Amino acid sequence: MNRTLGDRLLLALMIGAAFVWMMPMLWVLALSLKPNSMLVSSTRGIVPWPHTLENFATLLRVSLTPRWLLNSVIVAIGMTASVLLVSSLAGYAFARIDFPGRRAVFLLVLAGLMVPEQAIIVPLHALFARWELHNTYFSLIAPRVAVPMGVFLMTQFFKAIPRELEEAAELDNAGRLKIFWSIMLPLSRPALTTLGIFTFLHAWNDFLWPVVTATQPEMYTLSVGLGSLQGNFAMSEGLGFLMASAVFASAPMIILYAVFQRHIVQGIAMTGGK
C-alpha cells in the first residue's frame, strides 16, 4: 500500500512516542537483570550486561511470593467471573425487563459511580470484622462484585440488540432465562470480554481494600505482599530486588493485554459506537 509523506511522518512520530513511553519499563527490566554490585555505582543503561537472575531468585526465596501469586490469581478470576455474572444479569434486566421503579433503581446504581472508594472503606471494614470474614477470599472478592460501570456498560449494549431476536425466540416458547443465556450472552461477547479484562486488571492491581482486609501474610495478594517486601527487604537486598518485584507483578498484566488487545479495541469500539 502506498503511503504519503504525511503518513510516513505520522507513523515515525507514533513509533518515537511509543519508544519514549516504553523507556521506563525497559529501564526497570534492565535494572532487575543487573547485579546489585553494579547498581550501587550506576543505574544507567538499558542493556543488562552482565546480567543475572539472582534478583528474581531472591524474590522467590525470601518471601511467600508463590502463595501471593496464587491468591491474586484466585481473587482476580473470582472477581472477574462474579462481576460478569452480576453485571450481565443486571444489565439485561434494566435493558429488557419493564419492572416497577426500573428507572429509579438504575439511577441509584449509577449514583454509585460518584461514591469514592475511600468513603466506604471504614464501613466495609467494620462489617466484615463483625462477620469475622477478614483474611478470607470472600472478603477480598465480595466488595468488588457490584460494579456500577459494568452494569451501565452491559445495559447500553443489551439495549442496542434488536428486539426482533427476542420476539422470534419467544414465538418458539423460549423462556426469559433461555433467551438471556442462548441469545443475549453470545451477542454481548465483545462487551463481556472488555469488561472482564478491565475487571481482571483492576483486581490484580488493587491495593487499598486488600491491605485492609488481609492482615495475615498468607492471605496477601501479590500487590500487598510485594509492597510489604519493599519495606522489609529492599534496603538489604538492593535496587535490583525492588525492580524484580515490579517486573514480577506487572508481567502477567502485560501478557494479558498483549493477548487480548484486539478484543479490548473491538469491545470499546462496539460499545462506544452504539
C-alpha positions as CSV (number, residue, x, y, z in Angstrom):
1,M,0.0,0.0,0.0
2,N,1.4,3.4,-1.0
3,R,1.9,5.8,1.8
4,T,2.1,9.6,1.5
5,L,4.9,11.6,3.1
6,G,2.4,12.8,5.8
7,D,1.5,9.2,6.7
8,R,5.2,8.2,6.9
9,L,5.9,11.2,9.2
10,L,2.9,10.4,11.4
11,L,4.0,6.7,11.6
12,A,7.5,7.7,12.6
13,L,6.2,10.1,15.2
14,M,3.9,7.4,16.7
15,I,6.8,4.9,16.8
16,G,9.0,7.5,18.5
17,A,6.3,8.3,21.1
18,A,5.8,4.6,21.8
19,F,9.5,4.1,22.3
20,V,9.6,7.0,24.8
21,W,6.6,5.6,26.6
22,M,8.3,2.2,26.9
23,M,11.6,3.6,28.1
24,P,10.7,3.5,31.8
25,M,9.5,-0.2,31.5
26,L,12.7,-1.2,29.7
27,W,14.8,0.6,32.3
28,V,13.1,-1.3,35.1
29,L,13.5,-4.6,33.3
30,A,17.2,-3.8,32.8
31,L,17.8,-2.9,36.4
32,S,16.1,-6.1,37.5
33,L,18.6,-8.2,35.5
34,K,21.7,-6.4,36.7
35,P,23.8,-7.5,39.7
36,N,23.3,-5.3,42.8
37,S,27.0,-4.8,43.0
38,M,26.8,-2.8,39.7
39,L,23.7,-0.9,40.7
40,V,25.5,0.5,43.7
41,S,27.8,2.5,41.5
42,S,25.5,3.2,38.5
43,T,21.9,2.7,37.3
44,R,22.5,3.9,33.8
45,G,21.8,2.0,30.6
46,I,19.0,-0.3,29.4
47,V,21.2,-3.1,28.3
48,P,21.6,-5.5,31.2
49,W,25.2,-6.7,30.8
50,P,26.4,-8.6,32.6
51,H,23.0,-9.9,33.5
52,T,21.8,-12.2,36.3
53,L,18.5,-13.8,37.5
54,E,19.6,-13.6,41.2
55,N,17.2,-10.8,41.9
56,F,14.2,-13.0,40.8
57,A,15.6,-16.0,42.7
58,T,15.9,-13.9,45.8
59,L,12.3,-12.7,45.4
60,L,11.0,-16.3,45.3
61,R,13.3,-17.5,48.1
62,V,12.9,-14.9,50.8
63,S,9.1,-14.4,50.7
64,L,5.7,-16.0,50.2
65,T,5.6,-14.8,46.6
66,P,4.3,-18.0,45.1
67,R,1.4,-18.0,47.7
68,W,0.7,-14.4,47.0
69,L,0.7,-15.1,43.2
70,L,-1.9,-17.8,43.8
71,N,-4.0,-15.5,46.0
72,S,-4.0,-12.9,43.3
73,V,-5.0,-15.4,40.6
74,I,-7.9,-16.7,42.7
75,V,-9.1,-13.3,43.6
76,A,-8.8,-11.9,40.1
77,I,-10.6,-14.9,38.5
78,G,-13.3,-15.0,41.2
79,M,-13.9,-11.3,41.0
80,T,-14.0,-11.3,37.2
81,A,-16.5,-14.2,37.0
82,S,-18.7,-12.6,39.7
83,V,-18.7,-9.1,38.0
84,L,-19.5,-10.6,34.6
85,L,-22.4,-12.6,36.1
86,V,-23.9,-9.8,38.1
87,S,-23.4,-7.0,35.5
88,S,-24.8,-9.1,32.7
89,L,-27.9,-10.1,34.6
90,A,-28.5,-6.6,35.9
91,G,-27.8,-5.1,32.5
92,Y,-30.3,-7.4,30.8
93,A,-32.9,-6.6,33.5
94,F,-32.5,-2.9,33.1
95,A,-32.5,-3.1,29.3
96,R,-35.3,-5.6,28.6
97,I,-37.5,-6.1,31.7
98,D,-40.1,-3.4,32.4
99,F,-40.4,-3.7,36.2
100,P,-41.8,-1.1,38.7
101,G,-39.2,1.5,39.6
102,R,-36.7,0.4,37.0
103,R,-35.6,4.0,36.1
104,A,-35.2,4.9,39.8
105,V,-33.2,1.8,40.6
106,F,-31.0,2.3,37.5
107,L,-30.2,5.9,38.6
108,L,-29.4,4.6,42.1
109,V,-26.9,2.2,40.6
110,L,-25.3,5.0,38.5
111,A,-25.1,7.1,41.6
112,G,-22.6,4.6,42.9
113,L,-20.1,6.0,40.4
114,M,-20.0,9.2,42.4
115,V,-19.1,7.5,45.7
116,P,-15.3,7.4,46.3
117,E,-13.9,4.1,47.2
118,Q,-12.2,5.6,50.2
119,A,-15.5,6.7,51.6
120,I,-16.7,3.2,52.2
121,I,-13.5,1.6,53.5
122,V,-14.4,2.1,57.2
123,P,-18.0,0.7,57.0
124,L,-16.7,-2.2,54.9
125,H,-14.0,-3.0,57.4
126,A,-16.5,-2.8,60.3
127,L,-19.0,-5.0,58.5
128,F,-16.5,-7.8,57.7
129,A,-15.0,-7.6,61.1
130,R,-18.4,-8.1,62.7
131,W,-18.9,-11.1,60.4
132,E,-15.4,-12.4,61.2
133,L,-14.7,-12.7,57.5
134,H,-11.4,-10.8,57.2
135,N,-8.4,-12.8,55.8
136,T,-10.7,-14.8,53.5
137,Y,-11.1,-15.0,49.8
138,F,-14.7,-13.9,50.2
139,S,-13.7,-10.7,51.9
140,L,-11.2,-10.0,49.1
141,I,-13.8,-10.6,46.3
142,A,-17.2,-9.7,47.6
143,P,-16.9,-5.9,48.0
144,R,-15.8,-5.6,44.3
145,V,-18.6,-7.6,42.7
146,A,-21.1,-4.7,42.4
147,V,-19.6,-2.5,39.7
148,P,-21.9,0.3,38.5
149,M,-19.8,0.9,35.4
150,G,-20.2,-2.8,34.5
151,V,-23.9,-2.6,34.9
152,F,-24.1,0.5,32.8
153,L,-21.9,-0.9,30.0
154,M,-24.0,-4.1,29.7
155,T,-27.3,-2.2,29.9
156,Q,-26.3,0.0,27.0
157,F,-25.0,-3.0,25.0
158,F,-28.2,-5.0,25.5
159,K,-30.3,-2.0,24.5
160,A,-28.6,-1.9,21.2
161,I,-29.5,-5.6,20.3
162,P,-32.7,-5.7,18.1
163,R,-35.8,-6.8,20.0
164,E,-36.8,-8.9,17.0
165,L,-34.3,-11.6,18.0
166,E,-36.1,-12.0,21.4
167,E,-39.5,-11.9,19.8
168,A,-38.6,-14.7,17.5
169,A,-37.3,-16.8,20.4
170,E,-40.5,-16.1,22.3
171,L,-42.5,-17.4,19.4
172,D,-40.6,-20.7,19.9
173,N,-41.7,-20.7,23.5
174,A,-38.2,-19.8,24.8
175,G,-38.3,-18.5,28.4
176,R,-36.5,-15.4,29.6
177,L,-33.6,-17.2,31.1
178,K,-33.0,-19.3,27.9
179,I,-33.2,-16.1,25.8
180,F,-30.6,-14.5,28.0
181,W,-28.3,-17.5,28.0
182,S,-28.6,-18.6,24.4
183,I,-29.1,-15.3,22.5
184,M,-28.1,-12.3,24.5
185,L,-24.9,-13.5,26.1
186,P,-23.3,-14.8,22.9
187,L,-24.1,-11.5,21.2
188,S,-22.6,-9.5,24.0
189,R,-19.2,-11.3,23.9
190,P,-17.3,-8.1,22.9
191,A,-18.7,-6.2,25.8
192,L,-18.2,-9.1,28.2
193,T,-14.6,-9.5,27.1
194,T,-13.8,-5.8,27.6
195,L,-15.5,-5.7,31.0
196,G,-13.8,-9.0,32.0
197,I,-10.3,-7.8,31.0
198,F,-10.6,-4.4,32.8
199,T,-12.1,-6.1,35.9
200,F,-9.2,-8.6,36.0
201,L,-6.7,-5.7,35.6
202,H,-8.3,-3.8,38.5
203,A,-8.4,-6.9,40.7
204,W,-4.8,-7.7,40.0
205,N,-3.6,-4.2,40.8
206,D,-6.0,-3.5,43.7
207,F,-4.2,-2.5,46.8
208,L,-6.4,-0.4,49.1
209,W,-9.0,-2.9,50.1
210,P,-6.7,-6.0,50.2
211,V,-4.3,-4.2,52.5
212,V,-7.2,-3.5,54.9
213,T,-8.9,-6.9,54.9
214,A,-5.8,-9.2,54.6
215,T,-3.8,-8.9,57.8
216,Q,-2.2,-12.3,57.7
217,P,0.8,-12.7,55.3
218,E,-0.6,-15.9,53.9
219,M,-3.7,-14.1,52.6
220,Y,-1.8,-11.2,51.0
221,T,-2.4,-10.6,47.3
222,L,0.7,-10.0,45.1
223,S,0.4,-6.2,45.2
224,V,0.2,-6.2,49.0
225,G,2.9,-8.8,49.5
226,L,5.4,-7.1,47.3
227,G,4.6,-3.8,48.9
228,S,5.5,-5.3,52.3
229,L,8.7,-6.6,50.9
230,Q,9.8,-3.1,49.8
231,G,9.9,-2.1,53.4
232,N,11.4,-5.2,54.8
233,F,14.0,-6.3,52.2
234,A,14.6,-3.6,49.7
235,M,17.3,-1.9,51.7
236,S,19.1,-5.1,52.4
237,E,18.7,-6.8,49.0
238,G,19.3,-3.8,46.9
239,L,17.6,-1.9,44.0
240,G,17.7,-4.9,41.7
241,F,15.4,-6.8,44.1
242,L,13.0,-3.9,44.1
243,M,12.9,-3.7,40.3
244,A,12.5,-7.5,40.1
245,S,9.4,-7.3,42.2
246,A,8.0,-4.6,39.9
247,V,8.6,-6.8,36.9
248,F,7.1,-9.9,38.6
249,A,3.9,-8.1,39.4
250,S,3.4,-6.4,36.1
251,A,4.5,-9.1,33.6
252,P,1.2,-11.1,33.8
253,M,-0.8,-8.0,33.0
254,I,1.4,-7.1,30.1
255,I,1.0,-10.6,28.7
256,L,-2.8,-10.4,29.2
257,Y,-3.1,-7.2,27.4
258,A,-0.9,-8.4,24.5
259,V,-3.0,-11.5,24.1
260,F,-6.4,-9.7,24.3
261,Q,-5.5,-6.4,22.7
262,R,-7.7,-7.0,19.7
263,H,-10.7,-7.9,21.9
264,I,-10.2,-4.8,24.0
265,V,-10.2,-2.5,21.0
266,Q,-13.2,-4.3,19.4
267,G,-15.2,-4.1,22.6
268,I,-14.5,-0.4,23.2
269,A,-15.3,0.4,19.6
270,M,-18.6,-1.5,19.6
271,T,-19.8,-0.3,23.0
272,G,-18.8,3.3,22.2
273,G,-20.5,3.3,18.9
274,K,-23.8,2.0,20.0
